[in-house]
């Protein structure tokens, strides 16, 4: 039967050795270069002539990249051998594990399109090694709830103006306002202010009041709503930066205080103290017996 204490020590030693490797700067640089090399391979494969001529070489290079990513993932899993639950609490670990493990799934491995998309997703793993890119990706993820609210409000504004445009310009300009769908598409393209001058000129030929319609839409859609979206993204960027700084202040696994290790060290210290006390008592007892024997001899 395996001793739980001994098994725990083996896991701790394994985790410590794997952390030494994964936290090394050279290890991160090798993985980062492998990700870029994998992206370059995908670019080369888009040239049919090169892909046909060097098919075997490209295939072998892809297998080497996959093997390196698999070894990297095993080492990262080994670094959490003493605390496996902590590995699955990190979203980046889950993302890396899903990307690497999916290459071994039979249905995905046989589907060329899905496999290429997953290989392309490996490029996003560079965020692990680039803190600023990681902050941007986290900010985009945190801005999604606010962006959804913005899209709802924007769609509502677009629909209202499309209906007004259909009522006012459907007969005079059926090409752009013949239906609510065409009107919405026209206004959506005007959100970037591209073609607004031509639209205003065409509207003025219909009615001079059209300037109010286009001016209010440009002000509301192109300035107010876009600035609101920028504010949402910037707010999420600040939150992501604070999260990154807070995570940087947390000591990595194995470098922070270990409560179990402190307890074991205290127990060992107490045992040494007891051994010293016991040794001292034995010495005093032997000295006392020697003195007693000497006094008896003198008598």
N, C-alpha and C positions, 0 to 999 in steps of 0.2 A: 504494500500500500504506500502511495506517495505521500511524503510528509508535506502538509500545506505550507509550513514555514520555509522548507527547502525550495518548494516550487515557487513561492513568492520571491525568494532571494534570486532564483534563476531569472524570473521575469524582470526583476529590477536591474540585474546585470545586463540582460539583453537590451532593455530599454535605454540604459545608460550608454552602451556601446553604439546603438543605432542613433541616439541623439548626437553623439560626437560626430558621426558621419553626416547626418542631415543638417546639422547646424554649421557645418564647415562652409566657408565662403567658396571654396573650390567646387564643392558639390552643387551648390546653387548655380554657379556659373556654368557648369557642365550641363545641367538640366535646361537652363535658359538657352544655351547655344543649341541644344538638341531640339527644343521647341521651334526656334528660328529656322534650323536646318530642315525640320519637317515641313514648315510652311514654304520654304524654298522648293522642296521636292514637289509640292502640290502645284506650284507655279510652273515648274519645268514640265510637269505632266500635261499641261494645257497645250503644249506645242506637240502636235501629232507626230511630226517627223522625229523629234528627239525621243518622244515616248515610245515610238515603235522601234527605234534603233537601240535604245538603252533600256529596254523593258526589264530585263533581268537585273541590271544594276540598280534601277530605281526600286524594283521589288525588294531586293536585298537591303537597300538603304532603309526602306520603310520598315522592314522586319527588325533591323537593328535599332531604329528609333523606338519601336514598340517594345522591344526587349529592355531597352534602357528605361523607358517610362514604367515598365512593370517592376523592374528592380527598385526604381525610386519609390514606387508605391509600397512595395514590401518593406523597405527601410523605414518609411514614414509610419506604416502600421506597427513595425517593431519598436519604434520610438515611443509608442503609447502602450507597450505590452503590459506595463504596470498599472495603467489606468485607461483601459480600452474605451470606456464610455466617453472620455474627453475627446477622443478622436472624432466621434460622430457628432459632437456638439459644434464643431467648427464647420461652417458652410463651405469653406474653400476645400477642406479635406473631402467632404462629400462630393463636391463638384469634380475634383481630380479623380476620385475613385470611380465615379460614374463614367467619366470620359475614357479612362484607361480600361475599365472592366468591360465596357460595351464592345470593345474591339474583339472580345473573345466570345460574344454571344453569337450562336450559329446563324440566326435569321439576319442579324445586322451585318455580320461578317460577309455573308453572301450577297447582300444588297449593296451594289457599287455606289449608288447615290447616297444612301444613309451613311455608308462608311466614309465617303468623302466629306460629308457634312460634319461628322464626328471628328475627323482629322482636322477640319477647319476650326472646330471648337477648341482644339488643343492650343491654338494660338492665344485664346483668352487666358490660358494658364500662366501667361507671362505676368498677369496681374499679381500673382503670388510673389514675384521677385521685383516688382515695380510698385512701391507704396503709393505713388501719386495716381497711377492707373487704377490701383485697387480702391482708392478713395473715390475716384470718379464713378467706377462701377457700382460701388455701394450707394453713392449719392443718387444714381439713376434708379436703383432699386427702391430706395426710400421715397423717391419723388413720384412713384407710380400712383399711390392713392390720391395725392393732390392733382396729378395729371389727369386722372380719371374724372375728377370733379370739373377740372378745366375743360375737358373734352365735352362733357355734358352741357356745360354752360355755352361753350362755343357752338355746339350743334344746335342748341336752342336759338341762339342769336342768328345763326346761319339760316335756320328754317324760317324764322319770322321775316327776315329781310328777303329771303327767296319768295315767300308768299306775297310780300309787298311788291317786289319786282315783277312777279307774274301778273299781278293785278294792274300795274301801271304800264308795263312795257311789253306784254305778251303780243298784242296786236301789231305794235310798231317794230318790234325786234324779236320775232319768233325764233330766230336762230339761237339766241342766248337766253331768252326768257319765255320760250314757248310752253314750258312745263315747269313744275316746281323742281324737278330733278335737274333740268338744264340751268335754271336760275341758281340753284345751289352750287352746281359745278362752276358756273361763271363767277359767283361771289367767292368761292373757295380759292380760285386762281387769283382773284383780286386781293386776297389777304396779304400776299407778299408785295402788293402795290405794283406788280408787274402788269402793264397794260391798263392801268387806271386812267392814264391820260386819254387813251383812245375811247375807253368806256364813257368818260365824262363828256367828251366831244360828241359821241353818238347820243348820249342822253340829252345834251343841250339842244340837239336838233329836234328832239321829241317834245321836251318841256324844260323851261328854265328852272323849274322847281326840282328837277332831277339832281341838281348840284347838292341840295340838302340831303338827298338820299345817299349819294356816294360819299359825301363828306362825313356824314354821321357814321356810315358803315366803316370807312377807313379809320376814323378816330376810335371807334369802339373795338373793331376786330383787329386792326393792325397795330394799334398802340396800347390800348388798355389791356386787352386779353393777352397779347404777347408779353407784355411787361409782367402781368400776373404770373404767367408760366415761367418767366425768367426768375421771378421772385421765389416761386416754389422750388425750382431747381437749385438756386443759390442757398436757400434755407436747408435743403437736404444735403448740399455739399458741406455746409458748416457742421451739420450733425454727423456726417460721415467722417469729417476730419477730427471731431471730438472723440468719436468712437475709436478711430485709429490711434490717437494719442493716448487714450485710456488703455487700449490693448497693449500699447508699447510700454506702459508703466507696470503692467502685470508681468512678473517674472516668468520666463518660459518653464515648461515642465523639467524638473530635475534641478533647476537652479534656485528655486524658491525654498522657503523653509519646509522641511519634511517632518510633520508631527510624529509619525511612526519612528522615524530615525532618531528624533530627539528622545523619545521614550526609551528606545533600545540603548541609547548612549547613557541615559541616566541610570538604567538598570545595571549596565556594565560598570559604571562608576561606583554604584552602591555595592556591587559584588566585590570590586577591588578593595573598597574600604573595609568590608566585612572580613575579607581575606587578611588584610593587614592587621585588623584588630585581633583576629584569631591567632595569627602568627605571633603578635605581641603577647597575647595571653599565654601561649605555649612557652615562649621564651621566659616570661616571668615565673611560670610554674617550674620550669627546669632550674632556674636560678634559685628559687626557694628551696627546692629539694636538695640542691648542692650545698646550700648554706646549712640546712638542717643536718645533712650528713656530716659536714665538717664540724659542726658544734658537738655532735655526738662523739666524734673521734677525739676531739680535744678533751672531753670529759673522761 
